[in-house]
């Protein structure tokens, strides 16, 4: 009797592969292997991103987004703690805001969206309003905007049109302060308080006492020989600064430590390399005290602003460090970054003043002391 063959899954009596060539079977096996790998990869993507494979390809997974948000929000207490302690290398000075890479990218994106060669970003640009309920909401809906606003705050930017940084926004005004709302922070935190305590002790030393304690590490003749060209050109004083000069700085301004630093602050690069800051930048005496008549910088100085690491200056046309033309520049101890043109609009000056915690008024038509 005949033998009944067991039919295959598709009902065929003969395996279809037996009717294909060897090369066709290999190609079919490879295609099936690729389909299987696609299925496995989609499952791995869903597990990693807790979302669909399509969403995973388009944007970071939820876990990654949560991690970035947590890092950004952590900069809020982190910067406050750093400012509370203060800058060890510059007691009494403001600390620089520490930002994550995503916060830096966010600032660049906002500057490019706003456009222009120069401009400024404020809370309005971040979409942040200082209302308790909104601050809580933004912690979940837009943590990058919230954390950037509460750390970097209002900043100025310029977008170079030439040079190695062409098209890349450059920012100024990233010092961390509370515009007078928290004086302890705005005066340098713990290090600022310690520095002011030292200054009070320095006040006990009169010029005669200071001169008696003067160091003789460099004889006067050596000082002149080593700096003869600078002395002849008027770039340096004819005599080496003494302890009496330091004591004089104490009497000139209560921020003695900062004024003492200006006595020896030198340019670290550029056409006037190694020359004293106060001999290169116009309208400053040897202690770094502003002596000019520009109302904006006068108000800036009157508010206690200005250190060897953060100083607003006004550079005229053809000045060797006015690389972006005449205007207001911020000196950070190494470089000069342009903050505003000499003929800035009243609205822009109001923004600049708000960045430094100054009352509006004076330079371009504001009623003195007004906020409108």
Secondary structure, 3 states (H helix, E strand, C coil): CCCCCCCCCCCCCCCHHHHCCHHHHHHHHHHHHHHHHHHHHHHHHHHHHCCCHHHHHHCCCHHHHHHHHHHHHHHHHHHHHHHHHCCHHHCCCCCECCCCHHHHHHHHHHHHHHCCCEEEECHHHHCCCCCHHHHHHHHHHCHHHHHHHCCCCCEEEEECCCCCCCCCEEEECCECCCCCCCHHHHCCHHHHHHHHHHHHHHCCCCHHHHHHCCCCCCCHHHHHHHCHHHHHCCCCCCCCCCHHHHHHHHHHCCCHHHHHHHHHCECCCCCCCCCEHHHHCCCECCCCCECCCCHHHHHHHHCCCCECCEEEEEECCCCCCCCCCCEEEEECCCCEEEEEECCCCHHHHHHHHHHCCCCCCCCCCCCCCCCC
